[in-house]
Amino acid sequence: MGLVIDYGEAHSFSNSFRGLKNHKLVKSESEILANLGNIDLTSYVNFSLIKEIAKQNPQIIAEGPMPQG
C-alpha cells in the first residue's frame, strides 16, 4: 500500500527544479549547486504521470487528485 501526498499539478512542467534559501526562491542552477547542504531543493510533482504509471499494474488502485477545498 502506498500513499503519495505532495504539492503539484495534474500536468507536466518544463524545468521546475529550484531551491529555497532564507525564504527566497533560487532558480539559478549555479547558485543552487554552490549552496548544496544549505538550500532546500524542490520541484513540482506530475501526479498525472504517477497515476498513469500506477494504473499499468492491475493490482494498484489509483485515485485522485483530491479536490481542493
C-alpha positions as MATLAB code, in Angstrom:
seq = 'MGLVIDYGEAHSFSNSFRGLKNHKLVKSESEILANLGNIDLTSYVNFSLIKEIAKQNPQIIAEGPMPQG';
ca = [
       0.000    0.000    0.000;
       1.234    3.483   -0.759;
       0.015    6.999   -0.358;
       1.526    9.911   -2.280;
       0.914   13.379   -0.865;
       2.702   16.451   -2.123;
       2.177   19.785   -3.779;
       1.934   19.514   -7.515;
      -0.309   19.673  -10.524;
      -2.054   17.258  -12.871;
       0.269   18.119  -15.770;
       3.949   18.194  -16.543;
       6.259   21.164  -16.280;
       9.380   22.107  -18.139;
      12.145   22.761  -15.626;
      10.559   23.303  -12.209;
      13.756   22.458  -10.294;
      14.577   25.239   -7.854;
      15.808   25.951   -4.378;
      14.630   27.860   -1.341;
      17.171   29.645    0.837;
      16.416   32.147    3.593;
      12.742   32.146    2.498;
      13.724   33.223   -1.033;
      13.263   31.359   -4.323;
      16.504   30.411   -6.101;
      16.241   29.363   -9.769;
      19.891   29.683  -10.802;
      21.381   26.179  -11.041;
      24.876   27.542  -10.361;
      23.665   29.257   -7.168;
      21.833   26.069   -6.120;
      24.959   23.953   -6.669;
      27.122   26.462   -4.813;
      24.826   26.160   -1.771;
      24.273   22.401   -1.562;
      23.624   21.443    2.035;
      22.433   24.952    2.830;
      19.446   25.159    0.497;
      16.143   23.272    0.254;
      15.674   21.626   -3.158;
      12.235   21.288   -4.697;
      10.343   20.722   -7.944;
       6.735   20.213   -8.957;
       5.313   16.696   -8.955;
       3.471   15.482  -12.080;
       0.685   13.496  -10.407;
      -0.942   12.543  -13.732;
       2.218   10.706  -14.778;
       2.468    8.905  -11.436;
      -1.183    7.852  -11.760;
      -0.767    6.605  -15.347;
       2.290    4.543  -14.426;
       0.499    3.106  -11.380;
      -2.539    2.144  -13.500;
      -0.317   -0.142  -15.600;
      -0.307   -2.543  -12.639;
      -3.772   -4.153  -12.256;
      -3.182   -4.606   -8.511;
      -2.926   -0.868   -7.920;
      -5.952    1.356   -7.406;
      -5.024    4.888   -8.419;
      -7.310    7.637   -7.119;
      -7.090   11.404   -7.182;
      -6.234   14.095   -7.346;
      -8.113   15.105   -4.248;
     -10.378   18.128   -4.677;
      -9.163   21.357   -3.179;
     -11.499   22.844   -0.663;
];
